[in-house]
Amino acid sequence: MPEFVNPFSGMVPKKMTKSELIRAIRLNLAAEEEAVHMYEAIADASDNSLAVKVLQDIADEERVHAGEFQQLLRILLPEEERLLQQGSEEVKELAGEEKEQKE
């Protein structure tokens, strides 16, 4: 399991700058995505239906947390939504090209 960086390592906790806060939120978002991966991998490897159900429920809760962090980033960084939308449009364009090639 990866070792996550402690933003306060070697120093007394202090008020973060906006830039530090944004980096911390991105790290939290990455941790939520990693948790989803971990819980779903364990569920996929289990043949216990209760364990699978509980692990999937927990994974879904982590997705909710990820959505909260993403929304917070959109609020703190006005350009975030534009950049995410740009990425979405690029994928749609590539998907359209791929679909045309298959036809």
Solvent accessible surface area in square Angstrom, and as a share of the most:
residue,aa,sasa,rsa
1,M,178,0.80
2,P,74,0.47
3,E,167,0.75
4,F,91,0.38
5,V,109,0.63
6,N,86,0.44
7,P,69,0.43
8,F,58,0.24
9,S,75,0.48
10,G,90,0.86
11,M,101,0.45
12,V,126,0.72
13,P,94,0.59
14,K,95,0.40
15,K,184,0.78
16,M,73,0.33
17,T,77,0.45
18,K,112,0.47
19,S,61,0.40
20,E,48,0.21
21,L,65,0.32
22,I,19,0.10
23,R,145,0.53
24,A,19,0.15
25,I,6,0.03
26,R,101,0.37
27,L,57,0.28
28,N,63,0.32
29,L,30,0.15
30,A,52,0.40
31,A,32,0.25
32,E,27,0.12
33,E,85,0.38
34,E,47,0.21
35,A,17,0.13
36,V,12,0.07
37,H,131,0.58
38,M,59,0.26
39,Y,47,0.18
40,E,46,0.21
41,A,47,0.36
42,I,84,0.43
43,A,7,0.05
44,D,126,0.65
45,A,91,0.71
46,S,37,0.24
47,D,146,0.76
48,N,81,0.42
49,S,89,0.58
50,L,123,0.61
51,A,34,0.26
52,V,54,0.31
53,K,142,0.60
54,V,72,0.42
55,L,27,0.13
56,Q,64,0.29
57,D,77,0.40
58,I,55,0.28
59,A,0,0.00
60,D,64,0.33
61,E,86,0.39
62,E,24,0.11
63,R,106,0.39
64,V,94,0.54
65,H,72,0.32
66,A,6,0.04
67,G,32,0.31
68,E,104,0.47
69,F,48,0.20
70,Q,65,0.29
71,Q,89,0.39
72,L,71,0.35
73,L,3,0.01
74,R,78,0.29
75,I,117,0.59
76,L,41,0.20
77,L,25,0.12
78,P,107,0.67
79,E,78,0.35
80,E,16,0.07
81,E,79,0.36
82,R,146,0.53
83,L,86,0.43
84,L,81,0.40
85,Q,84,0.37
86,Q,90,0.40
87,G,32,0.31
88,S,45,0.29
89,E,84,0.37
90,E,92,0.41
91,V,99,0.57
92,K,123,0.52
93,E,111,0.50
94,L,111,0.55
95,A,56,0.44
96,G,30,0.29
97,E,77,0.35
98,E,97,0.44
99,K,131,0.55
100,E,125,0.56
101,Q,152,0.68
102,K,159,0.67
103,E,154,0.69
